Amino acid sequence: MIVFAFAVFGALLGAYQARKRGGQRLDLAQYGAAYGMAFAILGLFVTVFLSRGL
């Protein structure tokens, strides 16, 4: 669940960044996808960290 939350947050953040820079629809999608994947990987590490109890 953490991974999904991070991915959604990343996608929204990426779309916001693209819109702030004056991007078109495809720019919004590309930034959203890239940020979403990056944040999903970060969320995966957080999940593993929390499940190991470190």
PDB file of N, H, CA, C and O in Angstrom:
ATOM      1  N   MET A   1       0.820  -1.190   0.000  1.00  0.00           N
ATOM      2  CA  MET A   1       0.000   0.000   0.000  1.00  0.00           C
ATOM      3  C   MET A   1       0.871   1.264   0.000  1.00  0.00           C
ATOM      4  O   MET A   1       0.508   2.279  -0.594  1.00  0.00           O
ATOM      5  N   ILE A   2       2.002   1.187   0.663  1.00  0.00           N
ATOM      6  H   ILE A   2       2.297   0.362   1.146  1.00  0.00           H
ATOM      7  CA  ILE A   2       2.899   2.338   0.703  1.00  0.00           C
ATOM      8  C   ILE A   2       3.434   2.631  -0.689  1.00  0.00           C
ATOM      9  O   ILE A   2       3.557   3.790  -1.086  1.00  0.00           O
ATOM     10  N   VAL A   3       3.754   1.565  -1.431  1.00  0.00           N
ATOM     11  H   VAL A   3       3.654   0.624  -1.108  1.00  0.00           H
ATOM     12  CA  VAL A   3       4.293   1.736  -2.783  1.00  0.00           C
ATOM     13  C   VAL A   3       3.272   2.449  -3.661  1.00  0.00           C
ATOM     14  O   VAL A   3       3.621   3.366  -4.404  1.00  0.00           O
ATOM     15  N   PHE A   4       2.020   2.033  -3.578  1.00  0.00           N
ATOM     16  H   PHE A   4       1.737   1.288  -2.974  1.00  0.00           H
ATOM     17  CA  PHE A   4       0.971   2.655  -4.379  1.00  0.00           C
ATOM     18  C   PHE A   4       0.789   4.127  -4.010  1.00  0.00           C
ATOM     19  O   PHE A   4       0.639   4.975  -4.890  1.00  0.00           O
ATOM     20  N   ALA A   5       0.800   4.426  -2.725  1.00  0.00           N
ATOM     21  H   ALA A   5       0.922   3.737  -2.010  1.00  0.00           H
ATOM     22  CA  ALA A   5       0.643   5.819  -2.275  1.00  0.00           C
ATOM     23  C   ALA A   5       1.799   6.680  -2.771  1.00  0.00           C
ATOM     24  O   ALA A   5       1.585   7.806  -3.220  1.00  0.00           O
ATOM     25  N   PHE A   6       3.013   6.162  -2.694  1.00  0.00           N
ATOM     26  H   PHE A   6       3.187   5.247  -2.330  1.00  0.00           H
ATOM     27  CA  PHE A   6       4.169   6.897  -3.187  1.00  0.00           C
ATOM     28  C   PHE A   6       4.073   7.112  -4.697  1.00  0.00           C
ATOM     29  O   PHE A   6       4.396   8.192  -5.191  1.00  0.00           O
ATOM     30  N   ALA A   7       3.630   6.084  -5.435  1.00  0.00           N
ATOM     31  H   ALA A   7       3.368   5.206  -5.033  1.00  0.00           H
ATOM     32  CA  ALA A   7       3.525   6.191  -6.890  1.00  0.00           C
ATOM     33  C   ALA A   7       2.502   7.252  -7.291  1.00  0.00           C
ATOM     34  O   ALA A   7       2.751   8.047  -8.197  1.00  0.00           O
ATOM     35  N   VAL A   8       1.376   7.265  -6.629  1.00  0.00           N
ATOM     36  H   VAL A   8       1.174   6.620  -5.892  1.00  0.00           H
ATOM     37  CA  VAL A   8       0.341   8.261  -6.940  1.00  0.00           C
ATOM     38  C   VAL A   8       0.839   9.663  -6.595  1.00  0.00           C
ATOM     39  O   VAL A   8       0.656  10.601  -7.370  1.00  0.00           O
ATOM     40  N   PHE A   9       1.461   9.798  -5.441  1.00  0.00           N
ATOM     41  H   PHE A   9       1.610   9.036  -4.811  1.00  0.00           H
ATOM     42  CA  PHE A   9       1.997  11.101  -5.057  1.00  0.00           C
ATOM     43  C   PHE A   9       3.050  11.568  -6.061  1.00  0.00           C
ATOM     44  O   PHE A   9       3.067  12.737  -6.444  1.00  0.00           O
ATOM     45  N   GLY A  10       3.921  10.666  -6.483  1.00  0.00           N
ATOM     46  H   GLY A  10       3.907   9.716  -6.171  1.00  0.00           H
ATOM     47  CA  GLY A  10       4.948  11.005  -7.462  1.00  0.00           C
ATOM     48  C   GLY A  10       4.358  11.418  -8.796  1.00  0.00           C
ATOM     49  O   GLY A  10       4.832  12.367  -9.420  1.00  0.00           O
ATOM     50  N   ALA A  11       3.325  10.713  -9.239  1.00  0.00           N
ATOM     51  H   ALA A  11       2.940   9.942  -8.732  1.00  0.00           H
ATOM     52  CA  ALA A  11       2.687  11.058 -10.504  1.00  0.00           C
ATOM     53  C   ALA A  11       2.044  12.444 -10.434  1.00  0.00           C
ATOM     54  O   ALA A  11       2.147  13.228 -11.378  1.00  0.00           O
ATOM     55  N   LEU A  12       1.398  12.737  -9.340  1.00  0.00           N
ATOM     56  H   LEU A  12       1.314  12.100  -8.573  1.00  0.00           H
ATOM     57  CA  LEU A  12       0.793  14.057  -9.171  1.00  0.00           C
ATOM     58  C   LEU A  12       1.852  15.150  -9.098  1.00  0.00           C
ATOM     59  O   LEU A  12       1.683  16.228  -9.668  1.00  0.00           O
ATOM     60  N   LEU A  13       2.932  14.868  -8.402  1.00  0.00           N
ATOM     61  H   LEU A  13       3.069  13.992  -7.939  1.00  0.00           H
ATOM     62  CA  LEU A  13       4.019  15.835  -8.297  1.00  0.00           C
ATOM     63  C   LEU A  13       4.668  16.072  -9.658  1.00  0.00           C
ATOM     64  O   LEU A  13       4.987  17.210 -10.002  1.00  0.00           O
ATOM     65  N   GLY A  14       4.863  15.015 -10.426  1.00  0.00           N
ATOM     66  H   GLY A  14       4.604  14.091 -10.147  1.00  0.00           H
ATOM     67  CA  GLY A  14       5.451  15.151 -11.755  1.00  0.00           C
ATOM     68  C   GLY A  14       4.566  15.953 -12.695  1.00  0.00           C
ATOM     69  O   GLY A  14       5.058  16.798 -13.444  1.00  0.00           O
ATOM     70  N   ALA A  15       3.270  15.694 -12.662  1.00  0.00           N
ATOM     71  H   ALA A  15       2.871  15.008 -12.054  1.00  0.00           H
ATOM     72  CA  ALA A  15       2.348  16.452 -13.500  1.00  0.00           C
ATOM     73  C   ALA A  15       2.326  17.921 -13.087  1.00  0.00           C
ATOM     74  O   ALA A  15       2.227  18.811 -13.932  1.00  0.00           O
ATOM     75  N   TYR A  16       2.417  18.162 -11.802  1.00  0.00           N
ATOM     76  H   TYR A  16       2.498  17.439 -11.116  1.00  0.00           H
ATOM     77  CA  TYR A  16       2.458  19.543 -11.311  1.00  0.00           C
ATOM     78  C   TYR A  16       3.718  20.256 -11.811  1.00  0.00           C
ATOM     79  O   TYR A  16       3.656  21.406 -12.245  1.00  0.00           O
ATOM     80  N   GLN A  17       4.847  19.573 -11.747  1.00  0.00           N
ATOM     81  H   GLN A  17       4.898  18.639 -11.393  1.00  0.00           H
ATOM     82  CA  GLN A  17       6.102  20.167 -12.213  1.00  0.00           C
ATOM     83  C   GLN A  17       6.027  20.492 -13.701  1.00  0.00           C
ATOM     84  O   GLN A  17       6.477  21.554 -14.130  1.00  0.00           O
ATOM     85  N   ALA A  18       5.465  19.587 -14.481  1.00  0.00           N
ATOM     86  H   ALA A  18       5.100  18.724 -14.133  1.00  0.00           H
ATOM     87  CA  ALA A  18       5.351  19.821 -15.926  1.00  0.00           C
ATOM     88  C   ALA A  18       4.419  20.989 -16.213  1.00  0.00           C
ATOM     89  O   ALA A  18       4.696  21.812 -17.086  1.00  0.00           O
ATOM     90  N   ARG A  19       3.322  21.058 -15.483  1.00  0.00           N
ATOM     91  H   ARG A  19       3.097  20.389 -14.775  1.00  0.00           H
ATOM     92  CA  ARG A  19       2.380  22.167 -15.688  1.00  0.00           C
ATOM     93  C   ARG A  19       3.021  23.494 -15.305  1.00  0.00           C
ATOM     94  O   ARG A  19       2.817  24.508 -15.972  1.00  0.00           O
ATOM     95  N   LYS A  20       3.799  23.479 -14.221  1.00  0.00           N
ATOM     96  H   LYS A  20       3.964  22.655 -13.678  1.00  0.00           H
ATOM     97  CA  LYS A  20       4.468  24.694 -13.759  1.00  0.00           C
ATOM     98  C   LYS A  20       5.475  25.196 -14.797  1.00  0.00           C
ATOM     99  O   LYS A  20       5.705  26.399 -14.920  1.00  0.00           O
ATOM    100  N   ARG A  21       6.064  24.269 -15.535  1.00  0.00           N
ATOM    101  H   ARG A  21       5.877  23.292 -15.435  1.00  0.00           H
ATOM    102  CA  ARG A  21       7.045  24.635 -16.560  1.00  0.00           C
ATOM    103  C   ARG A  21       6.402  24.902 -17.915  1.00  0.00           C
ATOM    104  O   ARG A  21       7.107  25.124 -18.900  1.00  0.00           O
ATOM    105  N   GLY A  22       5.081  24.882 -17.978  1.00  0.00           N
ATOM    106  H   GLY A  22       4.508  24.701 -17.178  1.00  0.00           H
ATOM    107  CA  GLY A  22       4.365  25.213 -19.205  1.00  0.00           C
ATOM    108  C   GLY A  22       4.253  24.063 -20.189  1.00  0.00           C
ATOM    109  O   GLY A  22       4.200  24.297 -21.396  1.00  0.00           O
ATOM    110  N   GLY A  23       4.216  22.833 -19.709  1.00  0.00           N
ATOM    111  H   GLY A  23       4.259  22.643 -18.728  1.00  0.00           H
ATOM    112  CA  GLY A  23       4.161  21.670 -20.580  1.00  0.00           C
ATOM    113  C   GLY A  23       2.773  21.394 -21.127  1.00  0.00           C
ATOM    114  O   GLY A  23       1.761  21.816 -20.568  1.00  0.00           O
ATOM    115  N   GLN A  24       2.760  20.671 -22.237  1.00  0.00           N
ATOM    116  H   GLN A  24       3.582  20.328 -22.691  1.00  0.00           H
ATOM    117  CA  GLN A  24       1.504  20.232 -22.851  1.00  0.00           C
ATOM    118  C   GLN A  24       1.035  18.938 -22.178  1.00  0.00           C
ATOM    119  O   GLN A  24       1.628  18.486 -21.198  1.00  0.00           O
ATOM    120  N   ARG A  25      -0.052  18.341 -22.725  1.00  0.00           N
ATOM    121  H   ARG A  25      -0.534  18.708 -23.521  1.00  0.00           H
ATOM    122  CA  ARG A  25      -0.608  17.125 -22.127  1.00  0.00           C
ATOM    123  C   ARG A  25       0.380  15.963 -22.101  1.00  0.00           C
ATOM    124  O   ARG A  25       0.481  15.252 -21.100  1.00  0.00           O
ATOM    125  N   LEU A  26       1.105  15.771 -23.192  1.00  0.00           N
ATOM    126  H   LEU A  26       1.024  16.348 -24.005  1.00  0.00           H
ATOM    127  CA  LEU A  26       2.053  14.661 -23.235  1.00  0.00           C
ATOM    128  C   LEU A  26       3.217  14.886 -22.275  1.00  0.00           C
ATOM    129  O   LEU A  26       3.759  13.931 -21.721  1.00  0.00           O
ATOM    130  N   ASP A  27       3.601  16.144 -22.077  1.00  0.00           N
ATOM    131  H   ASP A  27       3.160  16.920 -22.528  1.00  0.00           H
ATOM    132  CA  ASP A  27       4.630  16.452 -21.089  1.00  0.00           C
ATOM    133  C   ASP A  27       4.147  16.100 -19.687  1.00  0.00           C
ATOM    134  O   ASP A  27       4.891  15.542 -18.880  1.00  0.00           O
ATOM    135  N   LEU A  28       2.894  16.433 -19.413  1.00  0.00           N
ATOM    136  H   LEU A  28       2.289  16.886 -20.068  1.00  0.00           H
ATOM    137  CA  LEU A  28       2.316  16.089 -18.109  1.00  0.00           C
ATOM    138  C   LEU A  28       2.339  14.574 -17.896  1.00  0.00           C
ATOM    139  O   LEU A  28       2.675  14.098 -16.812  1.00  0.00           O
ATOM    140  N   ALA A  29       1.981  13.825 -18.938  1.00  0.00           N
ATOM    141  H   ALA A  29       1.709  14.212 -19.819  1.00  0.00           H
ATOM    142  CA  ALA A  29       1.960  12.370 -18.828  1.00  0.00           C
ATOM    143  C   ALA A  29       3.367  11.806 -18.631  1.00  0.00           C
ATOM    144  O   ALA A  29       3.571  10.905 -17.817  1.00  0.00           O
ATOM    145  N   GLN A  30       4.330  12.335 -19.375  1.00  0.00           N
ATOM    146  H   GLN A  30       4.164  13.067 -20.036  1.00  0.00           H
ATOM    147  CA  GLN A  30       5.695  11.828 -19.269  1.00  0.00           C
ATOM    148  C   GLN A  30       6.291  12.130 -17.899  1.00  0.00           C
ATOM    149  O   GLN A  30       6.880  11.250 -17.271  1.00  0.00           O
ATOM    150  N   TYR A  31       6.144  13.338 -17.442  1.00  0.00           N
ATOM    151  H   TYR A  31       5.666  14.053 -17.951  1.00  0.00           H
ATOM    152  CA  TYR A  31       6.662  13.698 -16.115  1.00  0.00           C
ATOM    153  C   TYR A  31       5.946  12.888 -15.033  1.00  0.00           C
ATOM    154  O   TYR A  31       6.577  12.407 -14.092  1.00  0.00           O
ATOM    155  N   GLY A  32       4.632  12.742 -15.171  1.00  0.00           N
ATOM    156  H   GLY A  32       4.119  13.133 -15.935  1.00  0.00           H
ATOM    157  CA  GLY A  32       3.878  11.965 -14.195  1.00  0.00           C
ATOM    158  C   GLY A  32       4.336  10.518 -14.138  1.00  0.00           C
ATOM    159  O   GLY A  32       4.463   9.946 -13.055  1.00  0.00           O
ATOM    160  N   ALA A  33       4.583   9.924 -15.299  1.00  0.00           N
ATOM    161  H   ALA A  33       4.479  10.389 -16.178  1.00  0.00           H
ATOM    162  CA  ALA A  33       5.035   8.531 -15.338  1.00  0.00           C
ATOM    163  C   ALA A  33       6.434   8.390 -14.740  1.00  0.00           C
ATOM    164  O   ALA A  33       6.693   7.473 -13.962  1.00  0.00           O
ATOM    165  N   ALA A  34       7.318   9.291 -15.103  1.00  0.00           N
ATOM    166  H   ALA A  34       7.107  10.037 -15.735  1.00  0.00           H
ATOM    167  CA  ALA A  34       8.693   9.201 -14.603  1.00  0.00           C
ATOM    168  C   ALA A  34       8.749   9.409 -13.093  1.00  0.00           C
ATOM    169  O   ALA A  34       9.401   8.646 -12.381  1.00  0.00           O
ATOM    170  N   TYR A  35       8.075  10.426 -12.614  1.00  0.00           N
ATOM    171  H   TYR A  35       7.545  11.046 -13.192  1.00  0.00           H
ATOM    172  CA  TYR A  35       8.066  10.681 -11.170  1.00  0.00           C
ATOM    173  C   TYR A  35       7.345   9.548 -10.446  1.00  0.00           C
ATOM    174  O   TYR A  35       7.764   9.139  -9.363  1.00  0.00           O
ATOM    175  N   GLY A  36       6.271   9.043 -11.031  1.00  0.00           N
ATOM    176  H   GLY A  36       5.930   9.375 -11.910  1.00  0.00           H
ATOM    177  CA  GLY A  36       5.534   7.944 -10.415  1.00  0.00           C
ATOM    178  C   GLY A  36       6.399   6.705 -10.240  1.00  0.00           C
ATOM    179  O   GLY A  36       6.371   6.067  -9.188  1.00  0.00           O
ATOM    180  N   MET A  37       7.175   6.359 -11.277  1.00  0.00           N
ATOM    181  H   MET A  37       7.198   6.877 -12.133  1.00  0.00           H
ATOM    182  CA  MET A  37       8.057   5.196 -11.175  1.00  0.00           C
ATOM    183  C   MET A  37       9.166   5.419 -10.154  1.00  0.00           C
ATOM    184  O   MET A  37       9.494   4.524  -9.376  1.00  0.00           O
ATOM    185  N   ALA A  38       9.737   6.613 -10.162  1.00  0.00           N
ATOM    186  H   ALA A  38       9.471   7.340 -10.795  1.00  0.00           H
ATOM    187  CA  ALA A  38      10.810   6.906  -9.211  1.00  0.00           C
ATOM    188  C   ALA A  38      10.299   6.839  -7.774  1.00  0.00           C
ATOM    189  O   ALA A  38      10.962   6.274  -6.904  1.00  0.00           O
ATOM    190  N   PHE A  39       9.135   7.407  -7.526  1.00  0.00           N
ATOM    191  H   PHE A  39       8.596   7.866  -8.233  1.00  0.00           H
ATOM    192  CA  PHE A  39       8.587   7.388  -6.174  1.00  0.00           C
ATOM    193  C   PHE A  39       8.110   5.993  -5.779  1.00  0.00           C
ATOM    194  O   PHE A  39       8.132   5.650  -4.597  1.00  0.00           O
ATOM    195  N   ALA A  40       7.679   5.181  -6.751  1.00  0.00           N
ATOM    196  H   ALA A  40       7.661   5.460  -7.711  1.00  0.00           H
ATOM    197  CA  ALA A  40       7.288   3.804  -6.445  1.00  0.00           C
ATOM    198  C   ALA A  40       8.502   3.003  -5.979  1.00  0.00           C
ATOM    199  O   ALA A  40       8.399   2.202  -5.049  1.00  0.00           O
ATOM    200  N   ILE A  41       9.648   3.217  -6.620  1.00  0.00           N
ATOM    201  H   ILE A  41       9.732   3.868  -7.375  1.00  0.00           H
ATOM    202  CA  ILE A  41      10.863   2.533  -6.191  1.00  0.00           C
ATOM    203  C   ILE A  41      11.263   2.994  -4.796  1.00  0.00           C
ATOM    204  O   ILE A  41      11.665   2.188  -3.957  1.00  0.00           O
ATOM    205  N   LEU A  42      11.150   4.290  -4.558  1.00  0.00           N
ATOM    206  H   LEU A  42      10.823   4.944  -5.240  1.00  0.00           H
ATOM    207  CA  LEU A  42      11.433   4.807  -3.222  1.00  0.00           C
ATOM    208  C   LEU A  42      10.476   4.195  -2.192  1.00  0.00           C
ATOM    209  O   LEU A  42      10.897   3.823  -1.097  1.00  0.00           O
ATOM    210  N   GLY A  43       9.208   4.091  -2.540  1.00  0.00           N
ATOM    211  H   GLY A  43       8.866   4.393  -3.430  1.00  0.00           H
ATOM    212  CA  GLY A  43       8.226   3.472  -1.652  1.00  0.00           C
ATOM    213  C   GLY A  43       8.515   2.009  -1.401  1.00  0.00           C
ATOM    214  O   GLY A  43       8.251   1.503  -0.310  1.00  0.00           O
ATOM    215  N   LEU A  44       9.059   1.316  -2.404  1.00  0.00           N
ATOM    216  H   LEU A  44       9.273   1.727  -3.290  1.00  0.00           H
ATOM    217  CA  LEU A  44       9.436  -0.082  -2.226  1.00  0.00           C
ATOM    218  C   LEU A  44      10.544  -0.206  -1.188  1.00  0.00           C
ATOM    219  O   LEU A  44      10.500  -1.090  -0.332  1.00  0.00           O
ATOM    220  N   PHE A  45      11.536   0.679  -1.261  1.00  0.00           N
ATOM    221  H   PHE A  45      11.571   1.398  -1.956  1.00  0.00           H
ATOM    222  CA  PHE A  45      12.602   0.655  -0.268  1.00  0.00           C
ATOM    223  C   PHE A  45      12.071   0.973   1.127  1.00  0.00           C
ATOM    224  O   PHE A  45      12.498   0.363   2.107  1.00  0.00           O
ATOM    225  N   VAL A  46      11.156   1.910   1.221  1.00  0.00           N
ATOM    226  H   VAL A  46      10.809   2.406   0.425  1.00  0.00           H
ATOM    227  CA  VAL A  46      10.564   2.242   2.527  1.00  0.00           C
ATOM    228  C   VAL A  46       9.799   1.044   3.083  1.00  0.00           C
ATOM    229  O   VAL A  46       9.880   0.754   4.277  1.00  0.00           O
ATOM    230  N   THR A  47       9.058   0.350   2.223  1.00  0.00           N
ATOM    231  H   THR A  47       8.993   0.586   1.253  1.00  0.00           H
ATOM    232  CA  THR A  47       8.300  -0.824   2.658  1.00  0.00           C
ATOM    233  C   THR A  47       9.226  -1.917   3.171  1.00  0.00           C
ATOM    234  O   THR A  47       8.966  -2.515   4.215  1.00  0.00           O
ATOM    235  N   VAL A  48      10.305  -2.178   2.442  1.00  0.00           N
ATOM    236  H   VAL A  48      10.517  -1.692   1.594  1.00  0.00           H
ATOM    237  CA  VAL A  48      11.254  -3.204   2.882  1.00  0.00           C
ATOM    238  C   VAL A  48      11.905  -2.781   4.200  1.00  0.00           C
ATOM    239  O   VAL A  48      12.071  -3.598   5.106  1.00  0.00           O
ATOM    240  N   PHE A  49      12.266  -1.527   4.299  1.00  0.00           N
ATOM    241  H   PHE A  49      12.132  -0.864   3.563  1.00  0.00           H
ATOM    242  CA  PHE A  49      12.877  -1.018   5.516  1.00  0.00           C
ATOM    243  C   PHE A  49      11.938  -1.197   6.713  1.00  0.00           C
ATOM    244  O   PHE A  49      12.367  -1.642   7.778  1.00  0.00           O
ATOM    245  N   LEU A  50      10.671  -0.855   6.541  1.00  0.00           N
ATOM    246  H   LEU A  50      10.323  -0.493   5.676  1.00  0.00           H
ATOM    247  CA  LEU A  50       9.714  -0.965   7.638  1.00  0.00           C
ATOM    248  C   LEU A  50       9.390  -2.416   7.969  1.00  0.00           C
ATOM    249  O   LEU A  50       9.191  -2.745   9.139  1.00  0.00           O
ATOM    250  N   SER A  51       9.331  -3.288   6.970  1.00  0.00           N
ATOM    251  H   SER A  51       9.493  -3.020   6.020  1.00  0.00           H
ATOM    252  CA  SER A  51       8.985  -4.677   7.232  1.00  0.00           C
ATOM    253  C   SER A  51      10.120  -5.425   7.933  1.00  0.00           C
ATOM    254  O   SER A  51       9.877  -6.402   8.642  1.00  0.00           O
ATOM    255  N   ARG A  52      11.342  -4.972   7.739  1.00  0.00           N
ATOM    256  H   ARG A  52      11.539  -4.178   7.163  1.00  0.00           H
ATOM    257  CA  ARG A  52      12.463  -5.596   8.422  1.00  0.00           C
ATOM    258  C   ARG A  52      12.614  -5.072   9.852  1.00  0.00           C
ATOM    259  O   ARG A  52      13.331  -5.656  10.665  1.00  0.00           O
ATOM    260  N   GLY A  53      11.937  -3.979  10.144  1.00  0.00           N
ATOM    261  H   GLY A  53      11.355  -3.505   9.484  1.00  0.00           H
ATOM    262  CA  GLY A  53      11.958  -3.450  11.503  1.00  0.00           C
ATOM    263  C   GLY A  53      13.244  -2.772  11.892  1.00  0.00           C
ATOM    264  O   GLY A  53      13.628  -2.774  13.062  1.00  0.00           O
ATOM    265  N   LEU A  54      13.909  -2.193  10.919  1.00  0.00           N
ATOM    266  H   LEU A  54      13.596  -2.192   9.970  1.00  0.00           H
ATOM    267  CA  LEU A  54      15.183  -1.535  11.227  1.00  0.00           C
ATOM    268  C   LEU A  54      15.002  -0.122  11.677  1.00  0.00           C
ATOM    269  O   LEU A  54      15.981   0.563  11.972  1.00  0.00           O
TER     270      LEU A  54
END
